[in-house]
Amino acid sequence: MNCKPGDCPIGCGPLTPTPTSPPAESKARVFAKRTASTVGLWAVVTAAFASRWAWAYVALIGLLVMIATIEYFRMLKAGGVKCFPRYGMLLAAVYSVALYAMLLGGGDPSLPDRLDGMAIFAAIAGAFFLQLRYPIRGLEAMQAVASNVLGFIYLAFLFNFAARLVFMVPGEGEVPGAMVLLWMIAVTKFTDMGAYIVGSMIGRHKMIPHVSPGKTWQGFGGAIFFALLAGCGLYAIFHEDVPGFATGLRVLGSWPQVIALSVALALLAVVGDLAESVVKRSLSVKDSGHMLPGIGGALDLIDSLCFTAPVLYFYLKWVALG
């Protein structure tokens, strides 16, 4: 007797079970996991800041850079995109170590800028050199080169502006820009937190559903509000000198500048989060990794910081300290 799978009567043989996807977690459970991960992360960040050791700051940043870079190339490989992961990870490691050595050693302040040019050249030229070993198959070669260059600039290059913030503020001590870095991290992550909390509670109108179906305009409003709460709150408390640190947040300027900066960083944080959504949706990936329950991987953690750190750095360099 011939039967269609799933229609076989009793006695015709064992039925093949239909595979089912695991049930989706409730919002409350996801929120609890995300909250626990956030508290743990802030504990690590607080420990690094409390140490007042410059090397602890750059070590934490460097660790996140390397984990995020590994996650990025794993996503590319899983998505079937040709790339050169070993070269990409090696370049990120060498660039980060060289940059930290220059920052920690002091000396000529123009050296990091020279290093940037050399590293970007190495990212482009190295990827093309590696591609020369393989035949050209349509757009595959261009995708391989472009994905490697993007990985370096997006992660190792952009996120390491967070390390530069520690050393660019004038003052005495080993970590003169520590409070500026803390302020930037707080504004950025409170933006993410506000978007998630408000969007989960009252989010109704989709913001950019073709990129990130979960983002809503109500969540966007919450992101701006939480960013202002963090930016203005920390400035009110710490804009005077903080004991144990070389300077407070006076370098950010007056209240109007702080408010404008908070809003600008919030907008950039949202764009940074959406930029990673573009990468993940292109590769059909939900999270970059599983390092942080409820949040994802290191790339999910630093995506918004990759956009806010460079802008705050250039504001301080060209406006506040220029």
C-alpha positions in Angstrom: 0.0 0.0 0.0 1.4 3.3 -1.0 0.6 6.3 1.2 1.7 9.9 1.2 3.9 10.8 4.1 1.7 11.8 7.1 -1.4 10.2 5.7 -0.5 6.6 6.4 -3.3 4.7 8.4 -2.5 2.7 11.5 -0.5 -0.4 10.7 1.1 1.0 7.6 4.4 1.7 9.3 5.9 4.4 11.5 5.1 8.0 10.6 7.9 10.5 10.1 7.4 13.3 12.7 7.0 16.7 11.2 9.9 19.0 12.4 8.7 21.9 14.5 10.6 25.1 15.4 11.1 25.8 19.0 8.5 28.1 20.6 9.5 31.7 20.7 10.5 33.1 24.1 8.0 35.4 25.9 8.8 39.1 26.0 9.1 38.9 29.8 11.8 36.2 29.6 13.7 38.0 26.9 13.5 41.2 28.9 14.8 39.4 32.1 17.8 37.9 30.1 18.6 41.3 28.6 18.4 43.0 31.9 20.7 40.4 33.5 23.2 40.8 30.7 23.1 44.6 30.9 23.7 44.6 34.6 26.6 42.2 34.2 28.1 44.4 31.4 27.8 47.6 33.5 29.6 45.7 36.3 32.5 44.9 34.0 32.6 48.5 32.7 32.5 49.9 36.3 35.3 47.6 37.4 37.5 48.8 34.5 36.7 52.5 35.3 37.3 52.0 39.0 40.7 50.5 38.3 41.9 53.8 36.8 44.4 51.8 34.7 44.6 52.9 31.1 45.6 49.4 30.0 42.3 48.1 31.5 40.3 50.4 29.2 42.1 49.5 26.0 42.2 45.8 27.0 38.4 45.7 27.3 37.9 47.6 24.0 40.4 45.4 22.2 38.7 42.2 23.5 35.4 43.4 22.2 37.0 44.3 18.8 38.4 40.9 18.4 35.3 39.0 19.4 33.1 41.1 17.2 35.5 40.6 14.3 35.4 36.8 14.7 31.6 37.0 14.8 31.5 39.1 11.7 33.6 36.6 9.6 31.6 33.7 11.0 28.4 35.3 9.8 30.0 35.8 6.4 31.0 32.2 6.1 27.6 31.0 7.3 26.0 33.2 4.8 28.1 31.8 1.9 30.0 35.0 1.3 33.6 34.4 0.2 36.1 36.3 2.5 39.5 36.0 4.0 38.8 35.7 7.7 42.3 34.9 8.9 43.7 38.0 7.2 40.9 40.1 8.5 41.4 39.0 12.1 45.1 39.3 11.9 44.9 42.9 10.6 42.4 43.8 13.3 44.7 42.4 16.0 47.9 44.1 14.7 46.1 47.4 14.2 44.6 47.4 17.7 47.9 46.4 19.4 49.8 49.0 17.5 47.3 51.7 18.2 47.2 50.9 21.9 51.0 50.9 22.1 51.0 54.4 20.6 48.3 55.7 22.9 49.7 54.2 26.1 53.3 55.3 25.2 52.4 58.9 24.5 54.8 60.6 22.1 53.8 62.1 18.7 50.0 62.6 18.7 50.0 62.3 14.9 51.2 58.7 14.9 47.7 57.2 15.3 46.6 59.1 12.2 49.5 57.8 10.2 48.7 54.3 11.4 45.1 54.7 10.2 46.2 55.4 6.6 48.6 52.4 6.6 46.0 50.1 8.0 43.3 51.0 5.5 45.8 50.6 2.7 46.7 47.2 4.1 43.0 46.2 4.3 42.4 47.1 0.7 45.7 45.9 -0.9 45.9 42.7 1.2 42.4 41.6 0.3 43.1 42.2 -3.4 46.4 40.3 -3.1 44.7 37.3 -1.5 42.0 37.4 -4.2 44.6 37.0 -7.0 45.0 33.3 -6.0 41.4 32.5 -7.1 39.6 32.6 -10.5 37.1 35.4 -11.1 33.5 34.2 -10.9 31.2 37.2 -11.4 30.8 39.4 -8.4 32.3 36.9 -6.0 35.8 38.5 -6.2 34.4 42.0 -5.5 32.3 40.7 -2.6 35.4 39.0 -1.1 37.5 42.1 -1.2 34.6 44.4 -0.1 33.6 42.2 2.8 37.1 42.2 4.3 37.6 45.9 3.9 34.2 46.6 5.5 34.9 44.3 8.4 38.1 46.2 9.3 36.7 49.7 8.9 33.3 48.9 10.5 34.8 47.2 13.6 38.5 47.6 14.3 38.8 51.1 12.9 35.5 52.7 14.0 35.2 51.1 17.5 38.8 51.9 18.4 37.8 55.6 18.5 36.5 54.7 21.9 40.1 54.0 23.0 41.3 57.3 21.6 38.7 59.2 23.7 40.5 58.1 26.8 43.8 59.8 25.8 42.7 62.9 23.9 41.4 65.0 26.8 44.1 67.2 28.3 44.9 66.7 32.0 46.9 64.9 34.5 46.7 61.2 35.3 46.7 57.9 33.4 43.1 58.2 32.2 42.3 61.9 31.6 39.4 61.1 29.2 37.7 58.4 31.3 34.6 60.4 32.2 34.1 61.4 28.5 34.3 57.8 27.5 31.9 56.8 30.2 29.5 59.6 29.2 29.5 58.4 25.6 28.9 54.8 26.5 26.0 55.8 28.8 24.3 58.0 26.3 24.7 55.3 23.6 23.5 52.4 25.7 20.7 54.3 27.3 19.5 55.0 23.7 19.4 51.3 23.0 17.7 50.7 26.4 15.1 53.4 25.8 14.3 52.2 22.3 13.9 48.6 23.6 11.8 49.4 26.8 9.4 51.9 25.2 9.2 50.0 22.0 8.3 46.8 23.9 5.7 48.5 26.0 3.9 50.9 23.6 5.5 50.4 20.2 2.8 50.3 17.5 4.0 52.1 14.4 6.9 50.4 12.5 9.9 52.6 11.8 11.8 50.7 9.1 10.2 47.3 8.8 12.2 46.2 5.7 15.4 46.6 7.8 14.3 45.9 11.4 10.7 44.8 11.9 11.0 45.4 15.7 11.9 49.1 15.5 9.0 51.5 16.1 8.6 55.3 16.2 7.5 55.1 19.8 10.7 53.3 20.6 12.7 56.0 18.7 11.1 58.6 20.9 12.1 56.6 24.0 15.6 56.4 22.6 15.9 60.2 22.4 14.4 60.6 25.9 16.7 58.1 27.6 19.7 59.5 25.8 18.9 63.0 27.1 18.3 61.5 30.6 21.8 59.9 30.6 23.6 62.7 28.9 22.2 65.6 31.0 22.1 63.6 34.2 25.8 62.6 34.0 26.8 66.1 33.0 24.9 67.6 35.9 26.7 65.3 38.4 30.2 65.0 36.9 30.9 68.2 34.9 33.1 69.3 37.8 36.4 67.5 38.5 35.8 64.0 39.8 38.2 62.8 42.5 40.6 60.3 41.1 40.2 61.4 37.5 42.0 64.2 35.7 38.9 66.0 34.4 35.2 66.0 34.5 32.8 66.6 31.6 33.4 70.3 31.2 35.3 69.6 28.0 31.9 68.9 26.4 31.0 72.5 26.6 27.8 74.3 27.9 24.3 72.9 28.5 23.1 73.6 24.9 26.1 71.7 23.5 25.5 68.8 25.8 21.9 68.5 24.9 22.7 68.8 21.1 25.4 66.1 21.5 23.1 63.8 23.4 20.5 64.0 20.6 23.1 63.6 17.9 24.6 60.6 19.6 21.2 59.1 20.0 20.4 59.5 16.3 23.8 57.9 15.4 23.2 55.1 17.9 19.9 54.2 16.2 21.6 54.3 12.8 24.4 52.1 14.1 21.9 49.6 15.3 20.1 49.6 12.0 23.4 49.3 10.1 24.0 46.0 11.9 20.5 44.9 11.1 21.3 45.5 7.4 24.3 43.1 7.8 22.4 40.5 9.7 19.3 40.5 7.4 21.6 40.3 4.3 23.1 37.2 5.8 19.8 35.8 7.3 21.2 35.9 10.9 19.3 36.9 14.0 22.2 37.6 16.4 25.9 37.9 15.7 26.6 35.5 18.6 25.4 34.1 21.9 27.9 35.6 24.3 25.2 37.8 26.0 21.8 36.2 26.7 19.0 38.5 25.6 21.5 40.8 23.7 23.5 38.5 21.4 27.1 38.7 20.6 29.9 41.3 20.9 28.9 42.9 17.6 25.3 43.3 18.8 26.8 45.1 21.8 29.1 47.5 20.1 27.2 48.2 16.8 25.9 51.6 18.0 29.2 52.5 19.7 30.9 52.1 16.3 29.0 55.2 15.1 28.9 57.3 18.2 32.6 57.1 19.3 34.1 58.5 16.1 31.6 61.5 16.1 32.3 62.4 19.7 36.1 62.1 19.0 35.9 64.5 16.0 33.7 66.9 17.9 36.2 67.1 20.7 39.2 67.3 18.3 37.7 69.9 15.9 35.3 71.9 18.1 35.8 71.6 21.9 39.6 71.2 21.8 40.3 72.6 18.4 
